[in-house]
C-alpha cells in the first residue's frame, strides 16, 4: 500500500493537503507551516518518502485515544523523520492540534482565514485507521510520499 500526500496550500500558519491511497483520493490533511529552521511544534516535516509503522509506547495521547475510541490500539507513526520524533497521523482541526503530525479530515476550509481548519476529522481518521492499522499490524510495508506542490 502506498499513501501520497500532496500539499496544495500554505498560508504561513498551516498547510492543507490531499491524501491519496494507491492513487485514489482518500481525504484532506492539515499540517503546520513550512519553515527553513524547525521551531518545535510549529513546523511541518520535510517532503520525502517515509515508512509508516506502529508506535507501541503507552503515551498520554495513546491513553486519551483509547478512552475515546474502543477500537483504537496504538498510533500510526511516520517513521525516521530527520529532526522529528513521534510524528503521527491523527485527529485534529487546526494547526494547534498537530505538533508536526499530519491531521486528516473530510472538510477543509480554503486556508484564507488566519488559521486553516479541517472538519470531520474523526470519521476520516477512523476510516484511515481501519484501512491501514490492520495491515501494519500484520507486517505489511506501507509508505507515505509527501510532495510539496
C-alpha positions as CSV (number, residue, x, y, z in Angstrom):
1,X,0.0,0.0,0.0
2,X,1.2,3.5,-0.9
3,X,0.0,6.8,0.5
4,X,0.7,10.1,-1.2
5,X,0.2,13.5,0.4
6,X,0.1,16.4,-2.0
7,X,0.4,19.7,-0.2
8,X,-1.5,22.4,-2.0
9,X,-1.9,25.5,0.3
10,X,0.4,27.0,2.9
11,X,-1.0,30.2,4.3
12,X,2.1,30.8,6.5
13,X,0.4,29.3,9.6
14,X,-0.9,26.0,8.3
15,X,-0.7,23.7,5.3
16,X,-3.6,21.9,3.6
17,X,-3.1,18.8,1.5
18,X,-4.8,15.9,-0.3
19,X,-4.2,12.3,0.8
20,X,-4.3,9.5,-1.8
21,X,-4.2,5.8,-1.1
22,X,-2.9,3.7,-4.0
23,X,-3.7,6.6,-6.4
24,X,-7.2,7.3,-5.2
25,X,-8.3,10.4,-3.3
26,X,-9.0,9.5,0.4
27,X,-9.2,12.7,2.5
28,X,-7.8,16.1,3.2
29,X,-4.9,16.9,5.5
30,X,-3.7,19.7,7.7
31,X,-0.2,20.3,9.0
32,X,2.0,23.1,10.4
33,X,3.5,25.6,8.1
34,X,6.9,25.3,6.2
35,X,9.9,26.7,8.0
36,X,13.5,26.6,6.9
37,X,14.6,26.2,10.5
38,X,12.5,23.9,12.7
39,X,10.5,25.5,15.5
40,X,9.3,22.8,17.9
41,X,5.5,22.3,17.5
42,X,5.3,24.8,14.6
43,X,7.0,23.2,11.7
44,X,5.8,20.5,9.2
45,X,8.0,17.7,8.3
46,X,10.0,17.8,5.0
47,X,8.7,16.3,1.8
48,X,10.0,12.9,1.0
49,X,9.0,9.2,1.3
50,X,8.7,7.7,4.7
51,X,7.8,4.3,6.1
52,X,4.7,4.0,8.3
53,X,4.8,2.0,11.5
54,X,3.0,1.5,14.8
55,X,4.1,3.3,17.9
56,X,3.7,0.8,20.7
57,X,4.6,3.2,23.5
58,X,1.9,4.0,26.0
59,X,1.8,7.8,25.8
60,X,-0.8,10.2,27.3
61,X,-2.1,10.7,23.7
62,X,-2.5,6.9,23.3
63,X,-4.4,6.7,26.6
64,X,-6.6,9.6,25.5
65,X,-7.5,7.9,22.2
66,X,-8.1,4.5,23.9
67,X,-10.6,6.2,26.3
68,X,-12.3,7.9,23.4
69,X,-12.4,5.1,20.8
70,X,-12.9,1.5,21.9
71,X,-11.3,0.3,18.6
72,X,-8.1,2.3,19.0
73,X,-4.9,0.3,19.8
74,X,-1.8,2.4,19.0
75,X,-0.8,5.4,16.8
76,X,0.2,5.1,13.2
77,X,3.6,6.8,13.1
78,X,5.7,8.2,10.3
79,X,9.0,6.6,10.9
80,X,12.5,8.0,10.8
81,X,11.7,11.6,10.1
82,X,15.0,13.5,10.3
83,X,14.9,16.1,13.2
84,X,11.5,14.9,14.4
85,X,10.2,12.4,17.0
86,X,6.8,10.7,17.2
87,X,5.2,12.1,14.1
88,X,1.7,10.6,13.9
89,X,-1.3,10.7,11.6
90,X,-4.3,11.6,13.8
91,X,-7.4,13.6,14.5
92,X,-7.4,17.4,14.8
93,X,-9.0,20.5,13.4
94,X,-6.3,23.2,13.4
95,X,-2.5,23.6,13.4
96,X,-2.7,23.9,17.1
97,X,-3.6,20.1,17.2
98,X,-0.7,19.0,15.1
99,X,2.9,19.4,16.6
100,X,4.4,18.3,13.2
101,X,1.8,15.5,12.9
102,X,-0.5,15.0,9.9
103,X,-4.2,15.6,10.7
104,X,-6.8,14.1,8.5
105,X,-10.4,15.2,7.7
106,X,-13.1,15.3,5.2
107,X,-13.8,19.1,5.0
108,X,-11.1,21.7,4.6
109,X,-11.5,25.5,4.5
110,X,-9.9,27.4,1.8
111,X,-6.9,28.4,4.0
112,X,-7.7,32.0,3.5
113,X,-8.6,32.7,7.1
114,X,-5.8,33.3,9.7
115,X,-5.6,29.6,10.6
116,X,-6.5,26.6,8.5
117,X,-9.3,24.4,9.6
118,X,-10.1,20.8,8.9
119,X,-13.6,19.4,9.7
120,X,-15.0,15.9,10.1
121,X,-11.6,14.7,11.3
122,X,-12.9,11.8,13.5
123,X,-14.7,10.0,10.7
124,X,-11.7,10.4,8.3
125,X,-9.3,9.2,10.9
126,X,-11.4,6.1,11.8
127,X,-11.7,5.1,8.1
128,X,-8.0,5.6,7.6
129,X,-7.2,3.7,10.8
130,X,-9.3,0.7,9.7
131,X,-7.7,0.7,6.3
132,X,-4.1,0.9,7.5
133,X,-3.6,-0.3,11.0
134,X,-4.5,-4.0,10.5
135,X,-2.1,-4.1,7.5
136,X,0.7,-2.6,9.6
137,X,-0.1,-4.9,12.5
138,X,0.2,-7.8,10.0
139,X,3.6,-6.7,8.9
140,X,2.8,-5.1,5.6
141,X,5.1,-2.3,4.5
142,X,3.3,0.9,3.9
143,X,4.9,4.2,2.7
144,X,3.8,7.7,2.5
145,X,5.2,10.1,-0.1
146,X,4.9,13.7,0.8
147,X,5.0,16.2,-2.1
148,X,5.2,20.0,-1.9
149,X,3.1,21.5,-4.8
